[in-house]
Amino acid sequence: MEVLFVFCAIVALIGGVLCVVQRNAIYSLLSLLVSFAGTAGVFFCLDASFVAVSQILIYAGAIAVLFLFVLMFTDTRTVLGMGTPRVVDSRAVFNPDAKPEAGTRVKRFVLPNPLAALISLGVLAAMLFAIFKLPERFGKFGPLVEGEGLARDGIVPMVQFGSASGITLVTFQDFPLAFEVVSILIFAAVLGAVLLAKRHTAQATEPEPAVATEDE
Amino acid sequence: MLEPKIVFALAAVLFSVGLYGVLSRGNLVLLLMSLELMLNAANVALVGVARYWAGMGGAADDFSRAHSGQFFTLMVMAVAAAEVGVGLAIIVAVFRRKHTSAADLATELKH
């Protein structure tokens, strides 16, 4: 289990780093998928098999496809790292000649941003310091125990920690309200997403006021 | 040896990688992806704490409550999915108007 944990952790870390530094957004998305798969393995090693499966289902199955759709929708030229657009009349336009010259290769990785690196390394140092200062009892995981599920026909089944039955127990015994609230939240989010992304035909053709550019 | 501190350290490193991505990328879609990375790091820490609690050997009726961390991880996933849905819709709306998804060009509120 330790070997699997270390392997999955390294996969998750490499995927995350590649997601952040790669210039091509499609490659970034694929690295993010690798990172999520590694994280699912980490969940599995921590006896959270149901969470691991839902990680794969939700992130790899749903969210990644959504990201891919939007990447295809939006401008592939900034996505592929072929320069940034100019702003004309408060709209971004691309120079059609901005293709990379024949001899030069488009760089694979973006340049490191020193300020962002400084801030994130500082946050990392603070968090690692706090983890290092944790009390001694955080030094090891205790042994797992099986728990009792819901009685059915007078028989109380034993439930493994982290299985679907265990998650069901905690969802509907301890936190039913949170479950309902999340369903309302997702409903509102779906409505909002549809409303935001809907094409407003009257507004879309209307040109933007030119005042916005004069201020600059 | 698998221990809670290592799990927390992994979560911290993943979180700071995501933070670097949020701070350094200019593309809105890549920014959201880095945000997902940060939420995922929080999930790792939550699952680690849930496993730690399950190994503490509490009372019998604590068994379902020891799953709290895992339940909360699922909640975070649901909220992240909702956030990504709305965020990507906003990106599509911005793209309709500005014909770009570069974050630095959405500056209407700056003036």
Boltz contact constraints between the chains, C-beta under 6 A:
constraints:
  - contact:
      token1: [A, 2]
      token2: [B, 2]
      max_distance: 6.0
  - contact:
      token1: [A, 5]
      token2: [B, 2]
      max_distance: 6.0
  - contact:
      token1: [A, 9]
      token2: [B, 10]
      max_distance: 6.0
  - contact:
      token1: [A, 16]
      token2: [B, 14]
      max_distance: 6.0
  - contact:
      token1: [A, 16]
      token2: [B, 17]
      max_distance: 6.0
  - contact:
      token1: [A, 16]
      token2: [B, 37]
      max_distance: 6.0
  - contact:
      token1: [A, 17]
      token2: [B, 17]
      max_distance: 6.0
  - contact:
      token1: [A, 20]
      token2: [B, 17]
      max_distance: 6.0
  - contact:
      token1: [A, 20]
      token2: [B, 20]
      max_distance: 6.0
  - contact:
      token1: [A, 20]
      token2: [B, 21]
      max_distance: 6.0
  - contact:
      token1: [A, 25]
      token2: [B, 30]
      max_distance: 6.0
  - contact:
      token1: [A, 28]
      token2: [B, 30]
      max_distance: 6.0
  - contact:
      token1: [A, 32]
      token2: [B, 33]
      max_distance: 6.0
  - contact:
      token1: [A, 39]
      token2: [B, 40]
      max_distance: 6.0
  - contact:
      token1: [A, 42]
      token2: [B, 44]
      max_distance: 6.0
  - contact:
      token1: [A, 43]
      token2: [B, 47]
      max_distance: 6.0
  - contact:
      token1: [A, 46]
      token2: [B, 47]
      max_distance: 6.0
  - contact:
      token1: [A, 46]
      token2: [B, 48]
      max_distance: 6.0
  - contact:
      token1: [A, 46]
      token2: [B, 51]
      max_distance: 6.0
  - contact:
      token1: [A, 47]
      token2: [B, 51]
      max_distance: 6.0
  - contact:
      token1: [A, 48]
      token2: [B, 47]
      max_distance: 6.0
  - contact:
      token1: [A, 48]
      token2: [B, 70]
      max_distance: 6.0
  - contact:
      token1: [A, 51]
      token2: [B, 70]
      max_distance: 6.0
  - contact:
      token1: [A, 51]
      token2: [B, 73]
      max_distance: 6.0
  - contact:
      token1: [A, 58]
      token2: [B, 77]
      max_distance: 6.0
  - contact:
      token1: [A, 63]
      token2: [B, 84]
      max_distance: 6.0
  - contact:
      token1: [A, 66]
      token2: [B, 88]
      max_distance: 6.0
  - contact:
      token1: [A, 70]
      token2: [B, 29]
      max_distance: 6.0
  - contact:
      token1: [A, 70]
      token2: [B, 88]
      max_distance: 6.0
  - contact:
      token1: [A, 70]
      token2: [B, 91]
      max_distance: 6.0
  - contact:
      token1: [A, 71]
      token2: [B, 29]
      max_distance: 6.0
  - contact:
      token1: [A, 73]
      token2: [B, 92]
      max_distance: 6.0
  - contact:
      token1: [A, 74]
      token2: [B, 95]
      max_distance: 6.0
  - contact:
      token1: [A, 74]
      token2: [B, 101]
      max_distance: 6.0
  - contact:
      token1: [A, 75]
      token2: [B, 100]
      max_distance: 6.0
  - contact:
      token1: [A, 75]
      token2: [B, 101]
      max_distance: 6.0
  - contact:
      token1: [A, 78]
      token2: [B, 27]
      max_distance: 6.0
  - contact:
      token1: [A, 78]
      token2: [B, 102]
      max_distance: 6.0
  - contact:
      token1: [A, 84]
      token2: [B, 102]
      max_distance: 6.0
  - contact:
      token1: [A, 85]
      token2: [B, 100]
      max_distance: 6.0
  - contact:
      token1: [A, 91]
      token2: [B, 98]
      max_distance: 6.0
  - contact:
      token1: [A, 91]
      token2: [B, 99]
      max_distance: 6.0
  - contact:
      token1: [A, 92]
      token2: [B, 98]
      max_distance: 6.0
  - contact:
      token1: [A, 92]
      token2: [B, 99]
      max_distance: 6.0
  - contact:
      token1: [A, 92]
      token2: [B, 100]
      max_distance: 6.0
  - contact:
      token1: [A, 92]
      token2: [B, 105]
      max_distance: 6.0
  - contact:
      token1: [A, 113]
      token2: [B, 24]
      max_distance: 6.0
  - contact:
      token1: [A, 116]
      token2: [B, 20]
      max_distance: 6.0
  - contact:
      token1: [A, 116]
      token2: [B, 23]
      max_distance: 6.0
  - contact:
      token1: [A, 116]
      token2: [B, 24]
      max_distance: 6.0
  - contact:
      token1: [A, 120]
      token2: [B, 16]
      max_distance: 6.0
  - contact:
      token1: [A, 120]
      token2: [B, 19]
      max_distance: 6.0
  - contact:
      token1: [A, 120]
      token2: [B, 20]
      max_distance: 6.0
  - contact:
      token1: [A, 123]
      token2: [B, 16]
      max_distance: 6.0
  - contact:
      token1: [A, 123]
      token2: [B, 19]
      max_distance: 6.0
  - contact:
      token1: [A, 124]
      token2: [B, 12]
      max_distance: 6.0
  - contact:
      token1: [A, 124]
      token2: [B, 16]
      max_distance: 6.0
  - contact:
      token1: [A, 127]
      token2: [B, 12]
      max_distance: 6.0
  - contact:
      token1: [A, 128]
      token2: [B, 12]
      max_distance: 6.0
  - contact:
      token1: [A, 131]
      token2: [B, 5]
      max_distance: 6.0
  - contact:
      token1: [A, 131]
      token2: [B, 8]
      max_distance: 6.0
  - contact:
      token1: [A, 131]
      token2: [B, 9]
      max_distance: 6.0
  - contact:
      token1: [A, 138]
      token2: [B, 4]
      max_distance: 6.0
  - contact:
      token1: [A, 138]
      token2: [B, 5]
      max_distance: 6.0
  - contact:
      token1: [A, 139]
      token2: [B, 3]
      max_distance: 6.0
  - contact:
      token1: [A, 140]
      token2: [B, 3]
      max_distance: 6.0
  - contact:
      token1: [A, 141]
      token2: [B, 51]
      max_distance: 6.0
  - contact:
      token1: [A, 141]
      token2: [B, 55]
      max_distance: 6.0
  - contact:
      token1: [A, 142]
      token2: [B, 55]
      max_distance: 6.0
  - contact:
      token1: [A, 142]
      token2: [B, 56]
      max_distance: 6.0
  - contact:
      token1: [A, 142]
      token2: [B, 57]
      max_distance: 6.0
  - contact:
      token1: [A, 144]
      token2: [B, 54]
      max_distance: 6.0
  - contact:
      token1: [A, 147]
      token2: [B, 63]
      max_distance: 6.0
  - contact:
      token1: [A, 161]
      token2: [B, 54]
      max_distance: 6.0
  - contact:
      token1: [A, 166]
      token2: [B, 67]
      max_distance: 6.0
  - contact:
      token1: [A, 167]
      token2: [B, 67]
      max_distance: 6.0
  - contact:
      token1: [A, 169]
      token2: [B, 64]
      max_distance: 6.0
  - contact:
      token1: [A, 170]
      token2: [B, 64]
      max_distance: 6.0
  - contact:
      token1: [A, 170]
      token2: [B, 67]
      max_distance: 6.0
  - contact:
      token1: [A, 170]
      token2: [B, 71]
      max_distance: 6.0
  - contact:
      token1: [A, 171]
      token2: [B, 71]
      max_distance: 6.0
  - contact:
      token1: [A, 173]
      token2: [B, 64]
      max_distance: 6.0
  - contact:
      token1: [A, 174]
      token2: [B, 64]
      max_distance: 6.0
  - contact:
      token1: [A, 174]
      token2: [B, 65]
      max_distance: 6.0
  - contact:
      token1: [A, 175]
      token2: [B, 71]
      max_distance: 6.0
  - contact:
      token1: [A, 182]
      token2: [B, 75]
      max_distance: 6.0
  - contact:
      token1: [A, 182]
      token2: [B, 78]
      max_distance: 6.0
  - contact:
      token1: [A, 185]
      token2: [B, 82]
      max_distance: 6.0
  - contact:
      token1: [A, 186]
      token2: [B, 82]
      max_distance: 6.0
  - contact:
      token1: [A, 189]
      token2: [B, 82]
      max_distance: 6.0
  - contact:
      token1: [A, 189]
      token2: [B, 85]
      max_distance: 6.0
  - contact:
      token1: [A, 189]
      token2: [B, 86]
      max_distance: 6.0
  - contact:
      token1: [A, 192]
      token2: [B, 86]
      max_distance: 6.0
  - contact:
      token1: [A, 193]
      token2: [B, 85]
      max_distance: 6.0
  - contact:
      token1: [A, 193]
      token2: [B, 86]
      max_distance: 6.0
  - contact:
      token1: [A, 193]
      token2: [B, 89]
      max_distance: 6.0
  - contact:
      token1: [A, 196]
      token2: [B, 89]
      max_distance: 6.0
  - contact:
      token1: [A, 196]
      token2: [B, 90]
      max_distance: 6.0
  - contact:
      token1: [A, 196]
      token2: [B, 93]
      max_distance: 6.0
  - contact:
      token1: [A, 197]
      token2: [B, 89]
      max_distance: 6.0
  - contact:
      token1: [A, 197]
      token2: [B, 92]
      max_distance: 6.0
  - contact:
      token1: [A, 215]
      token2: [B, 111]
      max_distance: 6.0
